[in-house]
Amino acid sequence: MTLKEVKEILDAEVFVGHDQLEMEVRTAFGADLMSDVLAFAKSGSLLLTGLTNPQIVRTSDVLDIAAIIIVRGKRPLPETIQLAEELQIPILSTKYILFETAGRLYTKGIVGCLEKVSEKRDFL
């Protein structure tokens, strides 16, 4: 699926990446804890988050995330937009909540980049 199709499914506004809407995406990961994103998200995935700060772009850059989808109608901070433009990471925003956003994408063929965590992981 293309980022343009994602935009249409989510009735999303594009803040960064108008020129990247033909990018293909197949997987997504949703979280507000960037430590979880770093631990579990995979390269090339969409990042679904309610955060709007530059850390979402920095984390996405480290993991080579395809694009960021900000949920709940939030808008990225100006410094977040600036950094995303510099690093060429698309940012879109949808008014849907995280659960609904994930569900809408899943029903259209986007799957999680991780089905479930390994039982061998140690969590505190």
C-alpha positions in Angstrom: 0.0 0.0 0.0 1.2 3.5 -0.7 1.5 6.3 1.8 -1.1 8.1 -0.3 -3.6 5.2 0.3 -2.7 5.4 4.1 -3.5 9.1 4.0 -6.9 8.4 2.3 -7.8 5.6 4.7 -7.1 7.7 7.7 -8.4 11.0 6.3 -5.0 12.3 7.3 -3.3 15.7 6.9 0.3 15.6 5.5 2.7 17.9 7.3 6.0 16.6 5.8 6.5 14.3 2.8 4.1 15.5 0.1 6.7 14.3 -2.4 6.9 10.8 -0.8 3.2 9.7 -1.0 4.1 7.0 -3.5 6.2 5.2 -0.9 5.2 1.6 -0.3 4.5 0.5 3.3 3.4 -2.9 4.6 3.8 -2.9 8.3 3.2 -0.6 11.3 4.0 -0.2 15.0 2.0 1.8 17.5 3.5 3.2 20.8 4.0 6.4 22.7 7.1 5.1 24.6 10.0 5.6 22.3 11.9 3.0 24.2 9.3 0.4 23.1 9.6 1.7 19.5 13.4 1.2 19.7 13.0 -2.3 21.2 10.3 -3.6 18.9 9.7 -1.6 15.7 11.2 -2.6 12.4 12.7 -0.7 9.6 10.3 0.4 6.9 7.3 0.4 9.2 4.8 3.2 9.9 5.0 4.6 13.4 1.6 5.3 15.0 1.9 7.6 18.0 0.3 10.3 20.0 3.5 12.1 20.6 4.4 15.3 18.7 7.9 16.2 19.8 11.2 15.9 17.8 12.0 12.6 19.6 9.6 10.8 17.3 11.6 11.9 14.4 15.0 11.1 16.0 13.7 7.6 16.9 12.3 7.1 13.4 15.6 8.1 11.9 17.6 5.6 14.0 15.2 2.8 12.9 14.7 3.9 9.3 10.9 4.2 9.9 9.0 4.9 6.7 6.6 7.5 8.1 5.1 8.8 11.3 1.3 8.9 11.8 0.3 11.2 14.7 -3.1 10.1 16.1 -5.9 11.8 18.1 -5.9 15.0 15.9 -2.6 16.2 17.4 -0.3 18.4 15.3 3.5 18.1 15.3 5.5 20.9 17.0 7.2 23.3 14.6 10.7 21.9 15.6 9.4 18.4 14.9 8.3 19.4 11.4 11.7 21.1 10.8 13.6 18.1 11.8 11.4 15.7 9.8 11.9 17.9 6.7 15.7 17.8 7.2 15.7 14.0 7.6 13.0 13.5 4.9 10.7 11.5 7.2 7.0 12.0 6.3 4.6 13.1 9.1 0.9 12.7 8.8 -1.8 13.4 11.4 -5.2 11.7 11.7 -8.1 12.5 14.1 -8.6 8.8 14.8 -7.4 7.3 18.1 -4.5 4.9 18.0 -6.7 1.8 18.3 -9.0 2.9 15.4 -6.0 4.0 13.3 -4.4 0.6 13.7 -7.7 -1.2 13.0 -8.4 0.7 9.8 -4.9 0.0 8.5 -5.1 -3.6 9.5 -8.3 -4.2 7.6 -6.7 -2.8 4.5 -3.7 -5.1 4.7 -1.1 -3.3 6.9 0.1 -5.8 9.5 2.1 -5.3 12.7 5.9 -5.4 12.3 5.9 -7.8 15.2 3.1 -10.2 16.0 4.1 -10.8 19.6 7.2 -10.5 21.8 9.3 -13.5 22.6 8.5 -15.2 25.8 12.3 -15.2 26.6 12.4 -11.4 27.1 13.0 -10.1 30.6 10.7 -7.3 31.6 10.7 -5.4 34.8 
